[in-house]
Amino acid sequence: RSLASLRRRLIRKLLRTYRVAPLSPSPTASSAAAAGAAWQLLGRPVPPLTAGGLFHCLGKEAEVATVLGYIAHLTAMAARYAGVRLPFAVHFAASTSAIARARLPL
């Protein structure tokens, strides 16, 4: 039971560190909301991960790469904290992060 409690605390702290939150209504969020973004990390909107959703992000490649790097790191850390083996490998390298088919060992 204490391990489960520790894992919950670590994941909550991770979410607070990355300031994961629903996209709040604001002048800058309205254009992101129109593109389908519903969440934000560190104040940056998370683009919808579909071809149509990413179409609205043309010209913002650096911002999208940054947010996707945050998502890769957040996913890898949350999986480790939860003791879950992901069915794919997350290679964290800031804005050049990648997801591969191979699994990462715990």
C-alpha positions as a Markdown table, in Angstrom:
| # | Residue | x | y | z |
|---|---|---|---|---|
| 1 | Arg | 0.0 | 0.0 | 0.0 |
| 2 | Ser | 2.8 | 2.4 | 0.7 |
| 3 | Leu | 4.3 | 1.8 | -2.7 |
| 4 | Ala | 1.0 | 2.6 | -4.4 |
| 5 | Ser | 0.8 | 5.8 | -2.3 |
| 6 | Leu | 4.4 | 6.8 | -3.2 |
| 7 | Arg | 3.6 | 6.2 | -6.9 |
| 8 | Arg | 0.5 | 8.4 | -6.7 |
| 9 | Arg | 2.4 | 11.2 | -5.0 |
| 10 | Leu | 5.3 | 11.1 | -7.5 |
| 11 | Ile | 2.8 | 11.2 | -10.5 |
| 12 | Arg | 0.9 | 14.1 | -8.9 |
| 13 | Lys | 4.2 | 15.9 | -8.4 |
| 14 | Leu | 5.1 | 15.3 | -12.0 |
| 15 | Leu | 1.8 | 16.7 | -13.2 |
| 16 | Arg | 2.2 | 19.8 | -11.0 |
| 17 | Thr | 5.8 | 20.2 | -12.3 |
| 18 | Tyr | 4.6 | 20.2 | -15.9 |
| 19 | Arg | 1.5 | 22.2 | -15.0 |
| 20 | Val | -0.8 | 19.8 | -16.9 |
| 21 | Ala | -4.2 | 21.4 | -17.0 |
| 22 | Pro | -7.2 | 21.8 | -19.2 |
| 23 | Leu | -6.8 | 24.7 | -21.7 |
| 24 | Ser | -8.1 | 27.8 | -20.0 |
| 25 | Pro | -10.1 | 30.4 | -21.9 |
| 26 | Ser | -7.8 | 33.3 | -22.8 |
| 27 | Pro | -7.0 | 35.3 | -26.0 |
| 28 | Thr | -4.1 | 33.1 | -26.9 |
| 29 | Ala | -5.9 | 29.9 | -26.0 |
| 30 | Ser | -8.8 | 30.6 | -28.3 |
| 31 | Ser | -6.8 | 30.0 | -31.5 |
| 32 | Ala | -5.4 | 26.8 | -29.9 |
| 33 | Ala | -8.9 | 25.8 | -28.9 |
| 34 | Ala | -10.1 | 26.4 | -32.5 |
| 35 | Ala | -7.4 | 24.0 | -33.6 |
| 36 | Gly | -8.7 | 21.3 | -31.2 |
| 37 | Ala | -6.3 | 21.6 | -28.3 |
| 38 | Ala | -7.8 | 20.8 | -25.0 |
| 39 | Trp | -4.8 | 20.5 | -22.7 |
| 40 | Gln | -1.7 | 22.5 | -21.9 |
| 41 | Leu | 1.7 | 21.7 | -20.5 |
| 42 | Leu | 3.7 | 24.5 | -18.9 |
| 43 | Gly | 1.3 | 27.0 | -20.3 |
| 44 | Arg | 1.7 | 25.8 | -23.9 |
| 45 | Pro | -1.3 | 24.2 | -25.7 |
| 46 | Val | -1.0 | 20.5 | -26.7 |
| 47 | Pro | -1.8 | 20.2 | -30.4 |
| 48 | Pro | -4.3 | 17.5 | -31.3 |
| 49 | Leu | -2.2 | 14.6 | -32.5 |
| 50 | Thr | -4.0 | 14.0 | -35.8 |
| 51 | Ala | -3.0 | 15.0 | -39.3 |
| 52 | Gly | -5.8 | 17.6 | -39.4 |
| 53 | Gly | -5.0 | 18.9 | -35.9 |
| 54 | Leu | -1.3 | 19.4 | -36.7 |
| 55 | Phe | -2.3 | 21.2 | -40.0 |
| 56 | His | -3.4 | 24.1 | -37.8 |
| 57 | Cys | 0.1 | 24.3 | -36.3 |
| 58 | Leu | 1.9 | 25.0 | -39.5 |
| 59 | Gly | 4.4 | 27.8 | -38.9 |
| 60 | Lys | 4.7 | 26.8 | -35.2 |
| 61 | Glu | 7.0 | 23.8 | -35.6 |
| 62 | Ala | 9.3 | 24.9 | -32.7 |
| 63 | Glu | 6.4 | 25.3 | -30.3 |
| 64 | Val | 4.9 | 21.9 | -31.3 |
| 65 | Ala | 8.3 | 20.2 | -31.1 |
| 66 | Thr | 8.7 | 21.6 | -27.6 |
| 67 | Val | 5.3 | 20.4 | -26.4 |
| 68 | Leu | 5.8 | 17.0 | -27.9 |
| 69 | Gly | 9.2 | 16.8 | -26.1 |
| 70 | Tyr | 7.4 | 17.6 | -22.9 |
| 71 | Ile | 4.9 | 14.9 | -23.6 |
| 72 | Ala | 7.6 | 12.3 | -24.3 |
| 73 | His | 9.4 | 13.1 | -21.0 |
| 74 | Leu | 6.1 | 13.2 | -19.0 |
| 75 | Thr | 5.1 | 9.8 | -20.5 |
| 76 | Ala | 8.4 | 8.2 | -19.8 |
| 77 | Met | 8.6 | 9.5 | -16.2 |
| 78 | Ala | 5.0 | 8.6 | -15.4 |
| 79 | Ala | 5.5 | 5.1 | -16.7 |
| 80 | Arg | 8.6 | 4.7 | -14.5 |
| 81 | Tyr | 6.9 | 6.1 | -11.5 |
| 82 | Ala | 3.9 | 3.8 | -12.0 |
| 83 | Gly | 6.1 | 0.8 | -12.7 |
| 84 | Val | 4.5 | 0.3 | -16.1 |
| 85 | Arg | 6.4 | -1.1 | -19.0 |
| 86 | Leu | 5.4 | 0.8 | -22.1 |
| 87 | Pro | 4.8 | -1.1 | -25.4 |
| 88 | Phe | 7.1 | 1.4 | -27.1 |
| 89 | Ala | 10.4 | 3.1 | -26.3 |
| 90 | Val | 10.4 | 6.8 | -25.5 |
| 91 | His | 13.7 | 8.5 | -26.4 |
| 92 | Phe | 13.8 | 11.8 | -24.6 |
| 93 | Ala | 15.9 | 14.5 | -26.3 |
| 94 | Ala | 14.0 | 17.7 | -25.6 |
| 95 | Ser | 12.3 | 19.0 | -28.8 |
| 96 | Thr | 13.8 | 16.1 | -30.9 |
| 97 | Ser | 12.3 | 13.3 | -28.8 |
| 98 | Ala | 11.1 | 10.2 | -30.5 |
| 99 | Ile | 9.0 | 7.2 | -29.9 |
| 100 | Ala | 10.2 | 3.8 | -31.3 |
| 101 | Arg | 8.7 | 0.4 | -31.6 |
| 102 | Ala | 11.2 | -1.3 | -29.2 |
| 103 | Arg | 10.5 | -1.5 | -25.5 |
| 104 | Leu | 12.5 | 0.1 | -22.7 |
| 105 | Pro | 13.5 | -2.0 | -19.8 |
| 106 | Leu | 12.3 | -0.9 | -16.4 |
